[in-house]
């Protein structure tokens, strides 16, 4: 009776059966012995027919806990003899992708690892962080190898820091499906070459990419021009505004050396005015009233004018207004903003493209934020393979269900 209950609970069917159940009260471990019917024959992938058993090997698989106790499946695993004389091990259908785990146990690890650091998952499941990480890396590698990118036509590319200093990784994502497709080390033109090769391997010729959203990095621009020949480059509006905001803050820091009233106004100048409290908005209005004498106030007005221009949708109107904006800024004495105007002039067509495509890297910045939060919780990552695994778990939308029927479907 007990054996039948466990067979039903485990989903085990002929030729497999539960031979016995043993519970170690001291170690708090439940061990379920699984055997097969004598005379059984087994199929082997890549070889036709059913093959006789040559000998057996006992293998142990960690399974989901039985209540609060560890559960292990001890399986008498057959090795079959093939017609060509070779001998092959037959893994039971519940065996996981990593040696020593069942599919259900690996599905639990995947589910937890998408929400918390590997060390926390390891504490919950009672395994080492190294083994937990190995399961996740194996699934990411297999799922990414099976991934189909044939429908990808729009890309978003951005970089994020992997450690302190100038140590970066580059992420590329499908701008339509908002899923990460590629992660690599560095942020130079070579990363785009590697991306193009990766896309080609997964059914997406580089010539198929129609639009790509990037920041104004010369390396990314050159890489896209060389390796994504048909891609229309769009410079994300939010990157342009970021440069303008940085210029406002730079002007404020210069002027506050002689005008102490500017001290403490950083966030009032950088935040959206509609999101300021009443006191901060009043302080900002008082500063704007001094625009004829305070260059920081003029810098703020230039930034808001730029924001308004980029909200428009008529390409020719946006181009003309940007050119006029650049002329006005270059005639002013707001030197930090002149650098932004020069930047806009150099990349005006890519910025104007925003009016048509409205393609943004905003979701990729959010993914970067999630990765940085995961990195802080884990006290940093040292290996690129770990970083890659974490990013794909968070935002790859990989189909683990195709590998493990118990894993969640991508959403």
DRENDO-1510 file (C-alpha; in Angstrom, 1 decimal, always signed):
<recs>
REC; n; res; u; v; w
REC; 1; UNK; +0.0; +0.0; +0.0 .
REC; 2; UNK; +2.8; +2.4; +1.0 .
REC; 3; UNK; +4.7; +1.7; -2.2 .
REC; 4; UNK; +1.6; +2.4; -4.4 .
REC; 5; UNK; +1.0; +5.7; -2.6 .
REC; 6; UNK; +4.5; +6.9; -3.3 .
REC; 7; UNK; +4.4; +5.6; -6.9 .
REC; 8; UNK; +1.3; +7.7; -7.5 .
REC; 9; UNK; +2.7; +10.7; -5.7 .
REC; 10; UNK; +6.0; +10.6; -7.6 .
REC; 11; UNK; +4.3; +9.9; -10.9 .
REC; 12; UNK; +6.2; +6.7; -11.5 .
REC; 13; UNK; +4.9; +4.2; -14.0 .
REC; 14; UNK; +6.0; +0.8; -15.5 .
REC; 15; UNK; +8.6; -0.5; -15.8 .
REC; 16; UNK; +9.6; +1.6; -12.8 .
REC; 17; UNK; +8.2; +0.9; -9.3 .
REC; 18; UNK; +8.9; +1.7; -5.7 .
REC; 19; UNK; +10.7; -1.2; -4.1 .
REC; 20; UNK; +10.9; +0.1; -0.5 .
REC; 21; UNK; +10.8; +3.3; +1.6 .
REC; 22; UNK; +13.3; +4.0; +4.4 .
REC; 23; UNK; +13.2; +6.9; +6.8 .
REC; 24; UNK; +16.3; +7.8; +8.9 .
REC; 25; UNK; +14.9; +9.4; +12.0 .
REC; 26; UNK; +18.3; +10.7; +13.2 .
REC; 27; UNK; +19.4; +12.2; +9.9 .
REC; 28; UNK; +15.8; +13.3; +9.0 .
REC; 29; UNK; +16.2; +11.8; +5.5 .
REC; 30; UNK; +13.6; +9.8; +3.6 .
REC; 31; UNK; +15.1; +7.4; +1.0 .
REC; 32; UNK; +12.8; +5.9; -1.6 .
REC; 33; UNK; +14.3; +2.9; -3.5 .
REC; 34; UNK; +13.1; +2.6; -7.1 .
REC; 35; UNK; +13.6; -0.5; -9.2 .
REC; 36; UNK; +12.4; -1.8; -12.6 .
REC; 37; UNK; +10.6; -5.1; -13.5 .
REC; 38; UNK; +13.0; -8.0; -14.3 .
REC; 39; UNK; +13.2; -8.6; -18.1 .
REC; 40; UNK; +12.3; -5.0; -19.0 .
REC; 41; UNK; +13.7; -3.5; -22.1 .
REC; 42; UNK; +14.5; +0.2; -22.6 .
REC; 43; UNK; +14.7; +2.7; -25.5 .
REC; 44; UNK; +17.9; +4.7; -26.1 .
REC; 45; UNK; +17.8; +8.0; -27.9 .
REC; 46; UNK; +19.3; +7.7; -31.4 .
REC; 47; UNK; +18.9; +3.9; -31.6 .
REC; 48; UNK; +15.8; +2.2; -32.8 .
REC; 49; UNK; +14.0; -0.5; -30.8 .
REC; 50; UNK; +14.0; -1.6; -27.2 .
REC; 51; UNK; +17.2; -3.0; -25.8 .
REC; 52; UNK; +18.0; -5.6; -23.0 .
REC; 53; UNK; +19.6; -4.7; -19.7 .
REC; 54; UNK; +23.4; -5.4; -19.5 .
REC; 55; UNK; +23.9; -4.5; -15.9 .
REC; 56; UNK; +22.8; -1.8; -13.4 .
REC; 57; UNK; +24.2; +1.2; -11.5 .
REC; 58; UNK; +22.7; +2.6; -8.4 .
REC; 59; UNK; +22.2; +6.4; -8.7 .
REC; 60; UNK; +20.8; +8.8; -6.1 .
REC; 61; UNK; +18.7; +11.8; -6.9 .
REC; 62; UNK; +17.7; +14.6; -4.6 .
REC; 63; UNK; +13.9; +15.2; -4.7 .
REC; 64; UNK; +11.5; +17.7; -3.2 .
REC; 65; UNK; +11.3; +17.5; +0.6 .
REC; 66; UNK; +8.9; +15.1; +2.2 .
REC; 67; UNK; +7.3; +17.6; +4.7 .
REC; 68; UNK; +10.3; +19.1; +6.4 .
REC; 69; UNK; +12.6; +16.1; +5.7 .
REC; 70; UNK; +15.1; +15.7; +2.8 .
REC; 71; UNK; +13.9; +13.2; +0.2 .
REC; 72; UNK; +16.3; +11.1; -2.0 .
REC; 73; UNK; +15.4; +8.7; -4.7 .
REC; 74; UNK; +17.8; +5.8; -4.9 .
REC; 75; UNK; +17.4; +4.3; -8.3 .
REC; 76; UNK; +18.7; +1.0; -9.7 .
REC; 77; UNK; +19.5; +2.4; -13.1 .
REC; 78; UNK; +19.9; +0.0; -16.1 .
REC; 79; UNK; +22.7; +0.0; -18.6 .
REC; 80; UNK; +21.6; -1.5; -21.9 .
REC; 81; UNK; +23.6; -3.3; -24.6 .
REC; 82; UNK; +23.1; -1.9; -28.1 .
REC; 83; UNK; +23.3; -4.0; -31.3 .
REC; 84; UNK; +26.7; -2.5; -32.1 .
REC; 85; UNK; +28.0; -3.9; -28.8 .
REC; 86; UNK; +28.3; -0.6; -26.9 .
REC; 87; UNK; +26.7; -0.1; -23.5 .
REC; 88; UNK; +24.6; +2.9; -22.6 .
REC; 89; UNK; +23.2; +4.2; -19.3 .
REC; 90; UNK; +19.4; +4.7; -19.3 .
REC; 91; UNK; +18.4; +7.8; -17.3 .
REC; 92; UNK; +14.9; +7.6; -15.8 .
REC; 93; UNK; +12.4; +10.2; -17.1 .
REC; 94; UNK; +12.4; +12.1; -13.8 .
REC; 95; UNK; +16.2; +12.6; -13.8 .
REC; 96; UNK; +17.2; +16.3; -14.0 .
REC; 97; UNK; +19.6; +18.0; -16.3 .
REC; 98; UNK; +22.3; +18.1; -13.6 .
REC; 99; UNK; +23.5; +14.8; -12.1 .
REC; 100; UNK; +22.0; +14.0; -8.7 .
REC; 101; UNK; +18.7; +16.0; -9.0 .
REC; 102; UNK; +15.2; +15.3; -10.2 .
REC; 103; UNK; +13.4; +17.5; -12.6 .
REC; 104; UNK; +11.0; +18.7; -9.9 .
REC; 105; UNK; +13.8; +19.7; -7.6 .
REC; 106; UNK; +15.5; +21.6; -10.4 .
REC; 107; UNK; +12.2; +23.4; -11.3 .
REC; 108; UNK; +12.0; +24.5; -7.6 .
REC; 109; UNK; +15.6; +25.9; -7.8 .
REC; 110; UNK; +14.8; +27.8; -11.0 .
REC; 111; UNK; +11.7; +29.3; -9.6 .
REC; 112; UNK; +13.5; +30.5; -6.4 .
REC; 113; UNK; +16.7; +31.7; -8.2 .
REC; 114; UNK; +14.6; +34.1; -10.3 .
REC; 115; UNK; +13.6; +35.9; -7.1 .
REC; 116; UNK; +16.6; +35.7; -4.7 .
REC; 117; UNK; +20.4; +35.2; -4.6 .
REC; 118; UNK; +21.9; +31.7; -5.1 .
REC; 119; UNK; +23.1; +31.6; -1.5 .
REC; 120; UNK; +19.5; +32.2; -0.2 .
REC; 121; UNK; +18.2; +29.5; -2.5 .
REC; 122; UNK; +20.9; +27.1; -1.3 .
REC; 123; UNK; +19.9; +27.7; +2.3 .
REC; 124; UNK; +16.2; +27.0; +1.5 .
REC; 125; UNK; +16.8; +23.8; -0.5 .
REC; 126; UNK; +19.7; +22.5; +1.6 .
REC; 127; UNK; +22.3; +22.3; -1.1 .
REC; 128; UNK; +25.5; +24.3; -1.8 .
REC; 129; UNK; +25.4; +27.6; -3.6 .
REC; 130; UNK; +27.8; +26.2; -6.2 .
REC; 131; UNK; +25.4; +23.3; -7.0 .
REC; 132; UNK; +22.4; +25.8; -7.2 .
REC; 133; UNK; +24.4; +28.0; -9.5 .
REC; 134; UNK; +25.4; +25.0; -11.7 .
REC; 135; UNK; +21.7; +24.0; -12.2 .
REC; 136; UNK; +20.8; +27.6; -13.2 .
REC; 137; UNK; +23.8; +27.9; -15.6 .
REC; 138; UNK; +23.0; +24.5; -17.2 .
REC; 139; UNK; +19.3; +25.5; -17.8 .
REC; 140; UNK; +20.2; +29.0; -19.2 .
REC; 141; UNK; +22.8; +27.4; -21.6 .
REC; 142; UNK; +20.4; +24.8; -22.9 .
REC; 143; UNK; +17.4; +27.2; -23.2 .
REC; 144; UNK; +19.5; +29.9; -24.9 .
REC; 145; UNK; +20.8; +27.2; -27.3 .
REC; 146; UNK; +17.2; +26.4; -28.2 .
REC; 147; UNK; +16.0; +30.0; -28.5 .
REC; 148; UNK; +14.7; +31.2; -31.8 .
REC; 149; UNK; +15.3; +34.9; -32.7 .
REC; 150; UNK; +13.9; +34.7; -36.2 .
REC; 151; UNK; +11.1; +37.3; -35.4 .
REC; 152; UNK; +13.5; +39.9; -34.0 .
REC; 153; UNK; +13.6; +43.2; -36.0 .
REC; 154; UNK; +14.2; +45.9; -33.4 .
REC; 155; UNK; +17.0; +45.9; -30.8 .
REC; 156; UNK; +17.8; +48.0; -27.7 .
REC; 157; UNK; +21.5; +48.0; -26.6 .
REC; 158; UNK; +22.9; +49.4; -23.4 .
REC; 159; UNK; +25.8; +48.8; -21.0 .
REC; 160; UNK; +25.9; +48.4; -17.2 .
REC; 161; UNK; +28.7; +48.1; -14.7 .
REC; 162; UNK; +29.7; +44.7; -13.5 .
REC; 163; UNK; +32.1; +45.9; -10.8 .
REC; 164; UNK; +33.6; +49.1; -9.5 .
REC; 165; UNK; +35.7; +51.1; -12.0 .
REC; 166; UNK; +35.4; +51.0; -15.7 .
REC; 167; UNK; +34.3; +47.4; -15.9 .
REC; 168; UNK; +31.2; +47.0; -18.1 .
REC; 169; UNK; +29.0; +44.4; -19.8 .
REC; 170; UNK; +26.8; +45.0; -22.8 .
REC; 171; UNK; +23.2; +43.9; -23.0 .
REC; 172; UNK; +21.1; +43.5; -26.1 .
REC; 173; UNK; +17.3; +43.0; -26.0 .
REC; 174; UNK; +14.4; +42.5; -28.3 .
REC; 175; UNK; +12.7; +45.9; -28.2 .
REC; 176; UNK; +9.3; +44.5; -29.1 .
REC; 177; UNK; +9.2; +41.5; -26.7 .
REC; 178; UNK; +11.4; +43.2; -24.1 .
REC; 179; UNK; +13.6; +40.2; -23.4 .
REC; 180; UNK; +17.3; +40.0; -23.2 .
REC; 181; UNK; +18.9; +38.2; -26.1 .
REC; 182; UNK; +22.7; +38.7; -25.5 .
REC; 183; UNK; +25.1; +39.5; -22.8 .
REC; 184; UNK; +28.9; +40.0; -23.2 .
REC; 185; UNK; +31.8; +41.7; -21.6 .
REC; 186; UNK; +33.0; +45.2; -22.7 .
REC; 187; UNK; +31.2; +48.0; -24.5 .
REC; 188; UNK; +33.2; +48.5; -27.7 .
REC; 189; UNK; +32.4; +47.9; -31.4 .
REC; 190; UNK; +33.5; +44.3; -31.0 .
REC; 191; UNK; +30.5; +43.6; -28.7 .
REC; 192; UNK; +28.2; +44.5; -31.7 .
REC; 193; UNK; +30.1; +42.1; -33.9 .
REC; 194; UNK; +29.6; +39.4; -31.3 .
REC; 195; UNK; +25.9; +40.3; -31.1 .
REC; 196; UNK; +25.5; +40.0; -34.9 .
REC; 197; UNK; +27.1; +36.6; -34.9 .
REC; 198; UNK; +24.9; +35.5; -32.0 .
REC; 199; UNK; +21.7; +36.6; -33.7 .
REC; 200; UNK; +22.8; +34.8; -36.9 .
REC; 201; UNK; +23.3; +31.5; -35.0 .
REC; 202; UNK; +19.7; +31.8; -33.7 .
REC; 203; UNK; +17.9; +32.4; -37.0 .
REC; 204; UNK; +18.1; +36.2; -37.2 .
REC; 205; UNK; +20.5; +37.5; -40.0 .
REC; 206; UNK; +22.0; +40.8; -39.0 .
REC; 207; UNK; +20.5; +42.3; -42.2 .
REC; 208; UNK; +17.0; +41.6; -40.7 .
REC; 209; UNK; +17.4; +44.2; -37.9 .
REC; 210; UNK; +15.5; +47.3; -38.9 .
REC; 211; UNK; +15.9; +49.6; -35.9 .
REC; 212; UNK; +18.4; +49.8; -33.0 .
REC; 213; UNK; +18.2; +52.0; -30.0 .
REC; 214; UNK; +21.5; +52.9; -28.4 .
REC; 215; UNK; +23.1; +55.7; -26.5 .
REC; 216; UNK; +25.5; +58.1; -28.2 .
REC; 217; UNK; +28.6; +55.9; -27.7 .
REC; 218; UNK; +30.9; +56.2; -30.7 .
REC; 219; UNK; +31.8; +52.5; -30.3 .
REC; 220; UNK; +28.2; +51.4; -30.5 .
REC; 221; UNK; +27.5; +53.7; -33.4 .
REC; 222; UNK; +30.5; +52.4; -35.4 .
REC; 223; UNK; +29.6; +48.8; -34.5 .
REC; 224; UNK; +26.0; +49.1; -35.6 .
REC; 225; UNK; +27.0; +50.7; -38.9 .
REC; 226; UNK; +29.4; +47.9; -39.6 .
REC; 227; UNK; +27.6; +44.8; -38.4 .
REC; 228; UNK; +23.8; +45.8; -38.5 .
REC; 229; UNK; +23.8; +47.3; -42.0 .
REC; 230; UNK; +20.1; +47.9; -42.4 .
REC; 231; UNK; +19.4; +49.1; -38.9 .
REC; 232; UNK; +18.0; +52.6; -38.5 .
REC; 233; UNK; +19.8; +54.0; -35.4 .
REC; 234; UNK; +17.7; +55.8; -32.8 .
REC; 235; UNK; +19.1; +57.7; -29.9 .
REC; 236; UNK; +16.9; +57.3; -26.9 .
REC; 237; UNK; +15.2; +60.5; -25.8 .
REC; 238; UNK; +16.0; +59.8; -22.2 .
REC; 239; UNK; +19.8; +59.6; -22.9 .
REC; 240; UNK; +19.6; +63.0; -24.6 .
REC; 241; UNK; +17.7; +64.5; -21.6 .
REC; 242; UNK; +20.2; +62.8; -19.2 .
REC; 243; UNK; +23.0; +64.8; -20.9 .
REC; 244; UNK; +21.0; +68.0; -20.6 .
REC; 245; UNK; +20.3; +67.3; -16.9 .
REC; 246; UNK; +24.0; +66.7; -16.3 .
REC; 247; UNK; +24.8; +70.1; -17.9 .
REC; 248; UNK; +22.2; +71.8; -15.6 .
REC; 249; UNK; +23.9; +70.3; -12.5 .
REC; 250; UNK; +27.3; +71.2; -13.8 .
REC; 251; UNK; +26.3; +74.8; -14.2 .
REC; 252; UNK; +24.7; +74.8; -10.8 .
REC; 253; UNK; +27.9; +73.5; -9.2 .
REC; 254; UNK; +29.9; +76.2; -10.9 .
REC; 255; UNK; +27.6; +79.1; -9.9 .
REC; 256; UNK; +27.1; +77.9; -6.3 .
REC; 257; UNK; +30.7; +78.8; -5.6 .
REC; 258; UNK; +29.6; +82.4; -5.6 .
REC; 259; UNK; +25.9; +82.1; -5.2 .
REC; 260; UNK; +25.1; +80.1; -2.0 .
REC; 261; UNK; +21.3; +80.2; -2.7 .
REC; 262; UNK; +21.9; +77.4; -5.3 .
REC; 263; UNK; +23.1; +75.0; -2.7 .
REC; 264; UNK; +20.6; +72.3; -2.0 .
REC; 265; UNK; +18.7; +72.9; -5.2 .
REC; 266; UNK; +20.1; +69.9; -7.1 .
REC; 267; UNK; +17.0; +67.7; -7.1 .
REC; 268; UNK; +14.6; +70.6; -7.6 .
REC; 269; UNK; +16.5; +71.3; -10.9 .
REC; 270; UNK; +16.7; +67.7; -12.0 .
REC; 271; UNK; +13.3; +66.4; -11.1 .
REC; 272; UNK; +10.1; +66.8; -13.2 .
REC; 273; UNK; +8.6; +70.0; -11.9 .
REC; 274; UNK; +5.1; +68.4; -11.6 .
REC; 275; UNK; +6.6; +65.9; -9.0 .
REC; 276; UNK; +8.1; +68.6; -6.7 .
REC; 277; UNK; +6.4; +69.5; -3.4 .
REC; 278; UNK; +5.0; +73.0; -3.0 .
REC; 279; UNK; +8.0; +74.4; -1.2 .
REC; 280; UNK; +10.5; +73.0; -3.8 .
REC; 281; UNK; +8.4; +74.2; -6.7 .
REC; 282; UNK; +8.3; +77.7; -5.2 .
REC; 283; UNK; +12.1; +77.7; -4.8 .
REC; 284; UNK; +12.4; +76.6; -8.5 .
REC; 285; UNK; +10.0; +79.3; -9.7 .
REC; 286; UNK; +11.9; +82.0; -7.7 .
REC; 287; UNK; +15.1; +80.8; -9.4 .
REC; 288; UNK; +13.6; +80.8; -12.9 .
REC; 289; UNK; +12.5; +84.4; -12.3 .
REC; 290; UNK; +16.2; +85.3; -12.2 .
REC; 291; UNK; +17.0; +83.7; -15.6 .
REC; 292; UNK; +18.4; +86.9; -17.0 .
REC; 293; UNK; +21.2; +86.9; -14.3 .
REC; 294; UNK; +21.5; +83.3; -13.2 .
REC; 295; UNK; +22.9; +80.9; -15.8 .
REC; 296; UNK; +21.7; +77.9; -14.0 .
REC; 297; UNK; +18.1; +79.1; -14.5 .
REC; 298; UNK; +18.7; +79.5; -18.2 .
REC; 299; UNK; +20.3; +76.0; -18.3 .
REC; 300; UNK; +17.1; +74.6; -16.7 .
REC; 301; UNK; +15.0; +76.3; -19.3 .
REC; 302; UNK; +17.1; +75.0; -22.2 .
REC; 303; UNK; +16.7; +71.4; -20.7 .
REC; 304; UNK; +12.9; +71.8; -20.5 .
REC; 305; UNK; +12.7; +73.2; -24.1 .
REC; 306; UNK; +14.7; +70.2; -25.3 .
REC; 307; UNK; +12.3; +67.9; -23.5 .
REC; 308; UNK; +9.3; +69.6; -25.1 .
REC; 309; UNK; +10.9; +69.4; -28.6 .
REC; 310; UNK; +11.4; +65.6; -28.2 .
REC; 311; UNK; +7.7; +65.1; -27.3 .
REC; 312; UNK; +6.7; +66.1; -30.8 .
REC; 313; UNK; +6.1; +63.6; -33.5 .
REC; 314; UNK; +6.6; +65.5; -36.8 .
REC; 315; UNK; +10.1; +64.6; -38.0 .
REC; 316; UNK; +10.8; +67.8; -40.0 .
REC; 317; UNK; +9.4; +70.0; -37.2 .
REC; 318; UNK; +11.6; +68.2; -34.6 .
REC; 319; UNK; +14.7; +68.6; -36.9 .
REC; 320; UNK; +14.1; +72.3; -37.4 .
REC; 321; UNK; +13.4; +73.0; -33.8 .
REC; 322; UNK; +16.5; +71.1; -32.6 .
REC; 323; UNK; +18.6; +73.1; -35.0 .
REC; 324; UNK; +17.1; +76.4; -33.7 .
REC; 325; UNK; +17.6; +75.2; -30.1 .
REC; 326; UNK; +21.3; +74.4; -30.8 .
REC; 327; UNK; +21.8; +77.9; -32.3 .
REC; 328; UNK; +20.2; +79.6; -29.3 .
REC; 329; UNK; +22.3; +77.6; -26.8 .
REC; 330; UNK; +25.6; +78.2; -28.7 .
REC; 331; UNK; +24.9; +81.9; -28.6 .
REC; 332; UNK; +24.4; +81.8; -24.8 .
REC; 333; UNK; +27.0; +81.9; -22.0 .
REC; 334; UNK; +25.8; +78.5; -20.5 .
REC; 335; UNK; +29.0; +76.6; -21.4 .
REC; 336; UNK; +28.0; +73.2; -20.1 .
REC; 337; UNK; +24.8; +73.2; -22.2 .
REC; 338; UNK; +26.9; +74.2; -25.3 .
REC; 339; UNK; +28.5; +70.7; -25.0 .
REC; 340; UNK; +25.0; +69.2; -25.2 .
REC; 341; UNK; +24.2; +71.3; -28.2 .
REC; 342; UNK; +27.3; +70.1; -30.0 .
REC; 343; UNK; +26.3; +66.6; -29.1 .
REC; 344; UNK; +22.8; +67.1; -30.6 .
REC; 345; UNK; +24.3; +68.6; -33.8 .
REC; 346; UNK; +26.6; +65.6; -34.3 .
REC; 347; UNK; +23.8; +63.1; -33.8 .
REC; 348; UNK; +20.8; +65.0; -34.9 .
REC; 349; UNK; +19.4; +62.4; -37.4 .
REC; 350; UNK; +19.5; +59.6; -34.7 .
REC; 351; UNK; +17.8; +61.9; -32.2 .
REC; 352; UNK; +15.1; +62.9; -34.8 .
REC; 353; UNK; +14.5; +59.2; -35.4 .
REC; 354; UNK; +13.0; +59.1; -31.9 .
REC; 355; UNK; +10.1; +61.2; -33.2 .
REC; 356; UNK; +9.2; +58.4; -35.6 .
REC; 357; UNK; +10.1; +55.1; -33.9 .
REC; 358; UNK; +9.5; +56.1; -30.2 .
REC; 359; UNK; +11.9; +53.3; -29.5 .
REC; 360; UNK; +13.3; +53.6; -26.0 .
REC; 361; UNK; +15.9; +51.9; -23.8 .
REC; 362; UNK; +13.8; +52.6; -20.7 .
REC; 363; UNK; +12.9; +49.0; -20.2 .
REC; 364; UNK; +16.6; +48.0; -20.5 .
REC; 365; UNK; +17.5; +50.6; -17.9 .
REC; 366; UNK; +14.9; +48.9; -15.6 .
REC; 367; UNK; +16.5; +45.5; -16.3 .
REC; 368; UNK; +19.9; +47.0; -15.5 .
REC; 369; UNK; +18.4; +48.3; -12.2 .
REC; 370; UNK; +17.1; +44.8; -11.4 .
REC; 371; UNK; +20.5; +43.3; -12.1 .
REC; 372; UNK; +22.3; +45.9; -9.9 .
REC; 373; UNK; +19.9; +45.1; -7.1 .
REC; 374; UNK; +20.6; +41.4; -7.5 .
REC; 375; UNK; +24.3; +42.1; -7.5 .
REC; 376; UNK; +24.0; +44.1; -4.2 .
REC; 377; UNK; +22.0; +41.4; -2.5 .
REC; 378; UNK; +24.6; +38.8; -3.6 .
REC; 379; UNK; +27.5; +41.0; -2.5 .
REC; 380; UNK; +28.7; +41.1; -6.1 .
REC; 381; UNK; +29.5; +38.6; -8.9 .
REC; 382; UNK; +33.0; +37.8; -9.9 .
REC; 383; UNK; +32.5; +35.6; -13.0 .
REC; 384; UNK; +30.9; +36.7; -16.3 .
REC; 385; UNK; +29.1; +33.4; -16.6 .
REC; 386; UNK; +27.3; +34.1; -13.3 .
REC; 387; UNK; +26.4; +37.6; -14.4 .
REC; 388; UNK; +25.1; +36.2; -17.7 .
REC; 389; UNK; +23.0; +33.6; -15.8 .
REC; 390; UNK; +21.5; +36.1; -13.4 .
REC; 391; UNK; +20.5; +38.5; -16.2 .
REC; 392; UNK; +18.8; +35.7; -18.3 .
REC; 393; UNK; +17.0; +34.4; -15.2 .
REC; 394; UNK; +15.7; +37.9; -14.5 .
REC; 395; UNK; +14.9; +39.1; -18.0 .
REC; 396; UNK; +15.7; +36.5; -20.7 .
REC; 397; UNK; +12.1; +35.1; -20.8 .
REC; 398; UNK; +13.7; +31.7; -21.7 .
REC; 399; UNK; +11.5; +28.7; -22.3 .
REC; 400; UNK; +12.7; +26.4; -19.5 .
REC; 401; UNK; +9.4; +24.5; -19.9 .
REC; 402; UNK; +10.7; +23.0; -23.1 .
REC; 403; UNK; +13.5; +21.4; -21.1 .
REC; 404; UNK; +11.7; +20.6; -17.9 .
REC; 405; UNK; +7.9; +20.1; -18.0 .
REC; 406; UNK; +7.7; +21.2; -14.3 .
REC; 407; UNK; +9.3; +24.6; -15.0 .
REC; 408; UNK; +7.2; +27.8; -15.4 .
REC; 409; UNK; +6.3; +29.0; -18.9 .
REC; 410; UNK; +8.0; +32.3; -20.0 .
REC; 411; UNK; +5.8; +35.3; -19.4 .
</recs>
